[in-house]
Amino acid sequence: MELDKIYQLMDKFEQSSLTSFEYRDQDFEIQMGKKGHGKTTVTPTPVSTVSTPVVAEAEPTPVATSTASNPTSVVTPDPEPEPAPIDPKECVTAPVVGIYYPAHSSEEAPYVKLGDHVSVGQQVGLIQAMQMMRPVVAKQAGTVKAFLVKNGEEVNFGQPLIQLVPDTPDDI
């Protein structure tokens, strides 16, 4: 099957309400499925398969060094420092389960940016849940310190989305 025909098929499938699709002919087979919220996965499979050997990549090994006091010591890399835990009281959290968006559309500017000041009740994002867009509003005032989720990422109820530096300790 020609590549442009595959793209046409994928486009039609993406726009349809189908959740899975399979096509076979004597030379070609393709399977498509939608996971989660309509994201398409495609698995093209030629009917006559040729097995190719898979070469495993070697993992890096620690380098052994020799010193006078300990001839068999092994140098291991320093572990990365763990990020400081995030206090949920300093965060704007997801009011529902769904997909997070920092702006109304990809053409528009996000509701808030890093360093912006937000006030209580200000909309800072959207969550698409059950084919509806629900606003995400700040429950405390503060300055945006960090974004904890990315555009289009699935979020759970109560998950921290945006970390704030509160205006006053009483806001927490």
Number of C-alpha atoms within 10 A of each C-alpha: 11 6 8 9 10 14 11 11 14 17 12 12 18 18 9 10 10 13 15 14 14 12 11 12 10 8 10 13 16 17 14 20 18 17 11 9 13 14 10 16 14 15 11 14 13 15 13 10 7 7 6 6 6 6 6 6 6 6 6 6 8 10 10 12 11 11 9 6 7 9 10 11 12 12 12 10 8 6 6 6 6 6 6 6 6 11 11 16 15 22 27 25 22 24 18 18 16 23 20 26 24 24 18 15 10 10 7 9 11 15 16 19 16 13 13 12 17 23 16 12 12 17 17 22 24 24 26 19 15 11 9 10 16 17 19 22 19 20 19 23 21 23 19 22 18 15 18 14 16 13 15 13 11 17 21 15 11 14 17 21 23 22 22 26 18 21 15 10 8 7 13 16
